[in-house]
């Protein structure tokens, strides 16, 4: 058996959050490795693969707020790079379908395709010489306040000062650490597809709270291209109905605001659940992104919270390096204190909104929420707060 390789960090998870964390640590002068559990990265994530339209692959996109854009710029992907990967959005409009409550406010960011952003981060990591090892299974480990030791089998072992678990909602690192989860499932499935609208979207993200759950249309670079995300208690039925029937229902639910809507991709679906780790840090290990928290997609903030985790972790490690008396455990504890509150607040907000607008409600509450939206729409100060929240400055 070879001697364990000594590193500053090991990132488990080669997705958006893991790659961003590795890039930021690399720029601090840390040496490390990314362990990807898949046997190979998908073709859609390879910069060497032919460009593929969003209609041909998983129609998953991210709504990146300005705070995330800044974080990605520090990782090596400035706004100029994002401009080649997606398209901007310039506002947000929200409706209560039952009683016509409405709210609109300024919101700026970028709609980026998941596979495009992952491919760009992967290419950047490889260009900087960050080692990415595929097809890994964590067979054994020792993780405490002094060190991280990992056994990946076949004589491959690593020792590191820091372990980062960025391996998604079903995190193997979280399982190894024995961190309990607070979780609950929604009786909803998110149905995702690309649609073409009769009227141009004008770069505005739109969301309707329908009787079965929130329906969002996110603008693409094509002036008539939109990504549909419908989080519905009727998710399975929406997958099974004919395309023409779904198109007709979309037009009704969106009050014909976009004119006709035509499906231009296959429909995909995934179940919705919200979960939150009871702790983010144990020994010299830290959980980031979906490994630590997942939220309802209605606010479009899930990925942004993960990127904010990375930014906060790096800030705490930089502060540690400037203080000779500081320890890595102290830096990790500081990270956990700062991020837990923010993430729990967004978790509670998205959960509350989902329940307010989806669960059966008495008539008086439906009227109250509709009037509440109208009042919010008239309050400039509250709308500024919504704009700041959407931008990640809260």
C-alpha positions as CSV (number, residue, x, y, z in Angstrom):
1,X,0.0,0.0,0.0
2,X,1.3,3.4,-1.0
3,X,2.0,6.0,1.7
4,X,-1.1,8.4,2.0
5,X,-0.7,11.5,-0.1
6,X,-0.5,14.6,2.1
7,X,-2.7,17.6,0.9
8,X,-4.1,20.8,2.3
9,X,-7.6,19.9,1.3
10,X,-9.8,17.2,-0.3
11,X,-13.1,18.1,-1.9
12,X,-15.6,15.3,-2.3
13,X,-18.0,16.2,-5.2
14,X,-17.0,17.5,-8.6
15,X,-20.1,19.6,-9.2
16,X,-20.6,23.4,-9.2
17,X,-19.9,23.9,-5.5
18,X,-17.0,21.5,-5.2
19,X,-15.2,22.9,-8.2
20,X,-15.7,26.5,-7.1
21,X,-14.4,25.6,-3.6
22,X,-11.3,24.0,-5.1
23,X,-10.7,26.9,-7.4
24,X,-10.9,29.4,-4.6
25,X,-8.6,27.4,-2.3
26,X,-6.1,26.9,-5.2
27,X,-5.9,30.6,-5.6
28,X,-5.0,30.9,-1.9
29,X,-2.0,28.6,-2.5
30,X,-3.6,25.5,-1.0
31,X,-2.8,22.1,-2.7
32,X,-5.6,19.6,-2.9
33,X,-7.7,17.2,-5.0
34,X,-11.3,16.9,-6.1
35,X,-12.8,13.4,-5.7
36,X,-15.7,12.8,-8.1
37,X,-17.8,9.8,-7.4
38,X,-19.0,9.3,-11.0
39,X,-17.0,7.0,-13.1
40,X,-16.7,9.7,-15.7
41,X,-18.0,13.2,-16.2
42,X,-21.0,13.4,-18.5
43,X,-20.5,14.5,-22.0
44,X,-22.6,17.6,-21.4
45,X,-19.9,18.8,-18.8
46,X,-17.0,18.3,-21.1
47,X,-15.6,21.4,-22.9
48,X,-14.3,19.1,-25.6
49,X,-17.8,17.7,-26.4
50,X,-19.8,19.3,-29.2
51,X,-22.2,22.1,-28.1
52,X,-25.6,20.7,-27.4
53,X,-28.9,22.6,-27.3
54,X,-30.7,22.8,-23.9
55,X,-33.6,21.0,-25.6
56,X,-31.4,17.9,-26.1
57,X,-30.3,17.5,-22.6
58,X,-31.6,18.1,-19.0
59,X,-33.3,21.5,-19.2
60,X,-31.9,22.6,-15.9
61,X,-30.8,26.2,-15.4
62,X,-29.6,28.4,-12.5
63,X,-30.7,32.0,-11.7
64,X,-27.4,33.4,-10.5
65,X,-27.7,36.5,-8.3
66,X,-25.1,39.3,-8.2
67,X,-23.4,37.9,-5.1
68,X,-22.9,34.6,-6.9
69,X,-21.5,36.4,-9.9
70,X,-19.0,38.1,-7.7
71,X,-18.0,34.7,-6.1
72,X,-17.6,33.1,-9.5
73,X,-15.4,36.0,-10.7
74,X,-13.1,35.4,-7.7
75,X,-13.0,31.8,-8.8
76,X,-11.9,32.8,-12.3
77,X,-15.2,33.2,-14.2
78,X,-15.8,36.9,-14.6
79,X,-19.1,38.3,-15.9
80,X,-17.6,38.3,-19.5
81,X,-17.4,34.5,-19.2
82,X,-21.0,34.2,-17.9
83,X,-22.2,36.2,-20.8
84,X,-21.1,33.3,-23.1
85,X,-22.9,30.8,-20.9
86,X,-26.3,32.3,-20.4
87,X,-28.4,35.4,-20.5
88,X,-29.4,38.2,-18.1
89,X,-32.7,38.7,-16.4
90,X,-33.8,42.2,-15.5
91,X,-36.9,41.9,-13.3
92,X,-39.2,39.6,-11.5
93,X,-43.0,39.4,-11.7
94,X,-45.2,37.3,-9.4
95,X,-48.9,36.6,-9.4
96,X,-51.4,34.9,-7.1
97,X,-53.6,33.0,-9.7
98,X,-56.6,32.6,-7.4
99,X,-57.4,36.3,-6.6
100,X,-55.1,38.2,-9.0
101,X,-52.7,39.5,-6.4
102,X,-49.5,40.7,-8.1
103,X,-46.0,41.9,-7.3
104,X,-43.1,43.1,-9.4
105,X,-39.7,44.3,-8.4
106,X,-36.2,44.8,-9.8
107,X,-34.0,41.8,-9.8
108,X,-30.8,41.3,-11.8
109,X,-28.8,38.3,-12.5
110,X,-27.9,35.6,-15.1
111,X,-29.8,32.5,-16.2
112,X,-27.1,29.9,-16.9
113,X,-27.5,26.3,-18.0
114,X,-26.2,23.9,-15.4
115,X,-24.2,21.8,-17.8
116,X,-22.5,24.9,-19.3
117,X,-21.4,26.3,-16.0
118,X,-20.1,23.0,-14.8
119,X,-18.2,22.5,-18.0
120,X,-16.6,25.9,-17.7
121,X,-15.6,25.4,-14.1
122,X,-14.2,21.9,-14.9
123,X,-12.1,23.3,-17.8
124,X,-10.9,26.2,-15.5
125,X,-9.9,23.7,-12.8
126,X,-8.0,21.5,-15.2
127,X,-6.2,24.5,-16.7
128,X,-4.9,25.4,-13.3
129,X,-3.7,21.9,-12.7
130,X,-6.2,21.0,-10.0
131,X,-6.3,17.2,-9.8
132,X,-9.7,15.7,-10.3
133,X,-10.0,12.0,-9.6
134,X,-13.0,10.1,-10.9
135,X,-14.8,7.0,-9.8
136,X,-14.0,7.2,-6.1
137,X,-15.7,5.3,-3.2
138,X,-14.8,6.4,0.4
139,X,-14.3,3.1,2.1
140,X,-12.8,4.2,5.4
141,X,-11.9,7.4,7.1
142,X,-10.6,9.1,10.2
143,X,-11.8,12.7,10.7
144,X,-11.2,14.6,13.9
145,X,-9.9,17.9,15.1
146,X,-6.3,16.9,14.2
147,X,-6.5,15.4,10.7
148,X,-8.4,13.9,7.8
149,X,-7.5,10.5,6.5
150,X,-9.4,8.9,3.7
151,X,-9.2,5.4,2.1
152,X,-10.6,5.2,-1.4
153,X,-9.7,1.5,-1.9
154,X,-7.1,-0.1,-4.1
155,X,-4.3,1.3,-2.0
156,X,-5.3,5.0,-2.6
157,X,-5.2,7.1,0.6
158,X,-5.2,10.8,1.3
159,X,-4.3,12.9,4.4
160,X,-5.4,16.5,4.5
161,X,-5.9,19.4,6.8
162,X,-9.5,20.0,5.5
163,X,-12.3,17.8,4.1
164,X,-15.0,19.6,2.1
165,X,-18.2,17.6,1.5
166,X,-19.9,19.1,-1.6
167,X,-21.4,15.9,-2.8
168,X,-25.0,16.8,-3.0
169,X,-28.2,16.0,-1.2
170,X,-27.3,12.3,-0.7
171,X,-23.9,13.2,0.7
172,X,-21.6,10.4,1.4
173,X,-19.4,12.7,3.5
174,X,-22.4,13.7,5.6
175,X,-23.1,10.0,6.1
176,X,-19.6,9.3,7.2
177,X,-19.6,12.1,9.6
178,X,-22.9,10.9,11.1
179,X,-24.5,14.3,10.9
180,X,-28.3,14.0,11.3
181,X,-30.7,15.8,9.0
182,X,-33.9,17.7,9.5
183,X,-35.9,16.9,6.4
184,X,-39.4,16.8,5.0
185,X,-40.8,16.0,1.6
186,X,-43.3,18.1,-0.3
187,X,-46.2,16.4,-2.0
188,X,-44.9,18.0,-5.2
189,X,-42.7,17.2,-8.2
190,X,-40.9,19.8,-10.2
191,X,-41.7,19.4,-13.9
192,X,-39.0,21.1,-16.1
193,X,-39.0,21.7,-19.8
194,X,-38.0,24.3,-22.4
195,X,-40.9,26.2,-24.0
196,X,-41.2,28.8,-26.8
197,X,-43.5,31.8,-26.2
198,X,-45.5,33.7,-28.7
199,X,-44.6,37.0,-27.1
200,X,-41.0,38.0,-26.2
201,X,-40.0,37.5,-22.5
202,X,-38.1,40.8,-22.3
203,X,-35.6,39.3,-19.9
204,X,-38.1,39.1,-17.0
205,X,-38.5,36.1,-14.7
206,X,-42.1,35.3,-14.0
207,X,-43.9,33.2,-11.4
208,X,-47.5,32.3,-10.9
209,X,-48.7,30.7,-7.7
210,X,-51.3,28.2,-9.1
211,X,-53.6,26.0,-7.2
212,X,-51.2,23.1,-7.5
213,X,-48.0,24.9,-6.8
214,X,-45.7,27.6,-8.2
215,X,-45.1,27.8,-11.9
216,X,-42.0,29.7,-13.1
217,X,-40.8,30.8,-16.5
218,X,-37.1,31.7,-16.7
219,X,-35.9,33.7,-19.8
220,X,-33.2,32.3,-22.0
221,X,-31.0,34.0,-24.6
222,X,-33.6,33.4,-27.3
223,X,-36.1,36.3,-26.9
224,X,-38.9,33.7,-27.0
225,X,-37.1,30.8,-25.2
226,X,-38.1,30.0,-21.6
227,X,-37.4,27.3,-19.1
228,X,-40.6,26.0,-17.4
229,X,-40.3,24.9,-13.7
230,X,-43.7,23.9,-12.3
231,X,-43.6,22.6,-8.8
232,X,-46.9,20.9,-8.6
233,X,-48.9,18.4,-6.6
234,X,-50.0,17.1,-10.0
235,X,-46.4,16.6,-11.2
236,X,-46.9,13.0,-12.3
237,X,-50.0,13.9,-14.3
238,X,-48.2,16.9,-15.9
239,X,-45.6,14.4,-17.2
240,X,-48.2,12.1,-18.6
241,X,-50.6,14.4,-20.4
242,X,-50.2,15.1,-24.1
243,X,-48.0,18.0,-25.1
244,X,-50.9,19.9,-26.5
245,X,-52.9,19.5,-23.4
246,X,-50.0,20.8,-21.2
247,X,-49.5,23.7,-23.6
248,X,-53.2,24.7,-23.3
249,X,-53.0,24.5,-19.5
250,X,-49.9,26.6,-19.4
251,X,-51.6,29.3,-21.4
252,X,-54.5,29.3,-19.0
253,X,-52.4,29.3,-15.8
254,X,-50.3,32.2,-17.2
255,X,-53.3,34.2,-18.1
256,X,-52.1,34.3,-21.7
257,X,-49.5,36.8,-20.7
258,X,-46.9,35.2,-22.9
259,X,-49.4,34.4,-25.6
260,X,-49.1,30.8,-26.9
261,X,-46.6,28.5,-25.2
262,X,-45.1,25.5,-27.1
263,X,-43.0,22.7,-25.7
264,X,-39.7,22.3,-27.5
265,X,-38.0,19.7,-25.2
266,X,-38.8,16.6,-23.4
267,X,-40.3,17.0,-19.9
268,X,-38.2,16.0,-16.9
269,X,-39.3,15.7,-13.3
270,X,-37.8,15.3,-9.8
271,X,-39.4,15.1,-6.3
272,X,-39.1,18.1,-4.0
273,X,-37.9,18.0,-0.5
274,X,-36.3,20.4,2.0
275,X,-33.6,19.3,4.3
276,X,-31.0,20.9,6.6
277,X,-28.0,19.4,8.3
278,X,-28.1,19.8,12.1
279,X,-24.5,20.9,11.9
280,X,-22.1,21.9,9.0
281,X,-18.8,21.2,10.7
282,X,-17.4,18.1,12.4
283,X,-13.7,17.9,13.2
284,X,-11.8,19.1,10.2
285,X,-14.7,18.4,7.8
286,X,-17.3,20.9,6.5
287,X,-20.5,20.5,4.4
288,X,-21.3,22.9,1.7
289,X,-24.2,23.4,-0.7
290,X,-26.8,20.6,-1.1
291,X,-24.8,18.4,1.3
292,X,-25.8,20.8,4.0
293,X,-29.1,22.2,2.9
294,X,-31.7,21.9,0.1
295,X,-34.7,24.2,-0.3
296,X,-37.9,24.6,-2.3
297,X,-37.0,25.9,-5.8
298,X,-39.7,28.6,-5.9
299,X,-37.3,31.4,-4.9
300,X,-34.5,30.1,-7.2
301,X,-31.9,30.5,-4.4
302,X,-30.7,26.9,-3.8
303,X,-27.5,27.2,-5.9
304,X,-26.9,30.8,-4.7
305,X,-26.8,29.6,-1.1
306,X,-24.2,27.0,-2.0
307,X,-22.0,29.6,-3.7
308,X,-22.4,31.8,-0.6
309,X,-21.2,28.9,1.5
310,X,-18.0,28.8,-0.5
311,X,-17.5,32.5,-0.3
312,X,-17.9,32.5,3.5
313,X,-15.7,29.5,4.0
314,X,-12.9,31.1,2.0
315,X,-13.3,34.4,3.9
316,X,-13.0,32.6,7.2
317,X,-9.9,30.7,6.1
318,X,-8.3,34.0,4.8
319,X,-8.9,35.6,8.2
320,X,-7.4,32.6,9.9
321,X,-4.2,33.0,7.8
322,X,-3.9,36.6,9.0
323,X,-4.1,35.7,12.7
324,X,-1.1,33.6,14.0
325,X,-3.2,32.4,17.0
326,X,-6.1,31.3,14.9
327,X,-6.9,27.6,14.2
328,X,-8.7,25.8,11.4
329,X,-11.3,24.6,13.9
330,X,-11.9,28.2,14.9
331,X,-12.3,29.2,11.2
332,X,-14.8,26.4,10.6
333,X,-16.8,27.3,13.7
334,X,-17.0,30.9,12.5
335,X,-18.2,29.7,9.1
336,X,-20.9,27.6,10.6
337,X,-22.2,30.4,12.8
338,X,-22.3,32.8,9.9
339,X,-23.9,30.6,7.3
340,X,-26.4,28.5,9.5
341,X,-28.5,31.6,10.3
342,X,-28.7,32.8,6.7
343,X,-29.5,29.3,5.3
344,X,-32.1,28.6,8.0
345,X,-33.8,31.9,7.3
346,X,-34.0,31.2,3.5
347,X,-35.2,27.7,4.3
348,X,-38.0,29.0,6.5
349,X,-39.0,31.7,3.9
350,X,-39.3,29.3,1.0
351,X,-41.1,26.7,3.1
352,X,-43.5,29.3,4.4
353,X,-44.3,30.7,0.9
354,X,-44.8,27.2,-0.5
355,X,-47.3,26.3,2.2
356,X,-49.0,29.6,2.1
357,X,-49.7,29.4,-1.6
358,X,-50.1,25.6,-2.1
359,X,-51.9,24.0,0.8
360,X,-55.7,24.3,0.8
361,X,-56.6,27.6,2.6
362,X,-59.8,29.1,3.9
363,X,-61.3,31.9,1.8
364,X,-60.3,34.7,4.2
365,X,-56.6,33.7,4.1
366,X,-56.6,33.5,0.2
367,X,-58.1,37.1,0.2
368,X,-55.5,38.2,2.8
369,X,-52.5,36.9,0.9
370,X,-53.7,38.4,-2.4
371,X,-54.2,41.8,-0.8
372,X,-50.9,41.4,1.0
373,X,-49.1,41.1,-2.4
374,X,-50.9,44.2,-3.7
375,X,-49.8,46.2,-0.6
376,X,-46.2,45.0,-1.0
377,X,-46.2,46.1,-4.6
378,X,-47.0,49.6,-3.4
379,X,-44.3,49.8,-0.8
380,X,-41.0,51.0,-2.3
381,X,-38.9,50.3,0.8
382,X,-40.1,46.7,1.0
383,X,-39.5,46.2,-2.7
384,X,-36.0,47.5,-2.3
385,X,-35.5,44.9,0.4
386,X,-36.8,42.2,-2.0
387,X,-34.3,43.4,-4.6
388,X,-31.5,43.2,-2.1
389,X,-32.5,39.7,-1.0
390,X,-32.8,38.5,-4.6
391,X,-29.3,39.9,-5.2
392,X,-27.9,37.9,-2.2
393,X,-27.2,41.0,-0.1
394,X,-29.2,40.3,3.0
